[in-house]
Amino acid sequence: METVQFKTSLHCSGCVAKITPALNAKLGKENWSVDLDSPGKLLTITKNETLPDQAIVGSMNELGYQAEKIS
């Protein structure tokens, strides 16, 4: 398992609620979190190596948000 972080364009808990069903389906409920208090509104993901980072960025884009890998 690998942990990666993405800077996002999420703004509030409503944004998180919008992405929750898609990320739960793609990653699993316990494998991601969002820190809305951080300056970059960080999305932290624990993923297996078979899911490319670009798939996460693409999923966020499809939902109307931006994500940029930072670690």
N, C-alpha and C positions, 0 to 999 in steps of 0.2 A: 504494500500500500504506500501511496505517496500523497503528501499534503501539498497543495498548491493554493496560491492566493491570487485573486483578481481584483483590481480596482474597478468599481462599477459606477453606473449612472443612477443607481437606485436612490430614492429620496426619503422614503417613509415606510411604515409598516404595511401600507396599502400596496406598495410596489413589491414588497416581499411576499405578500399574500398572492399577488398575481403570478409570481414565478414559482411558488411552492409546488403546485401540482406537477409541473413539468420537471423540476429538479428532483422531486421525490421519485418520479417515474424513471428518470434517467440515472440517478445516482444512489437512490435509497434515502430514506428519511433521516437516518443518523449520520449521513456522510457529507453534509454540507451545513454551513451557517453563514449568516450575514451580520457584520458589525456596523450598524448604522451610526454609531457614535464616532467611528474612526473617520479621519478626513477623506479617505478614499472609498468609504462605504464598502469595506472589504468583504468579499465573498471567499470563504475558506472551504476548500473541498478536499476530502480524503477519497482518493480514487485508486482504482487498480490501473495498471499500466496499459490496459487495452483501450481505454477511452482517451482519445487525443484531446489536448487542450483546446484545439480549434473547434471541436464538437461542443464544448461548453460555451465558447465565445459565440458560435453559431446559434445555439439555443437561446442565449440571452438576446442576441440580435433579433431573432424571430419573435421574441416576446416584447420587443420595443425598447430594449436597454442595451447599453454598451458594457463590455467587459474587456479588460486588458490584463494579461498575465503579468504579475510582478514578482512572483517567486515560485 
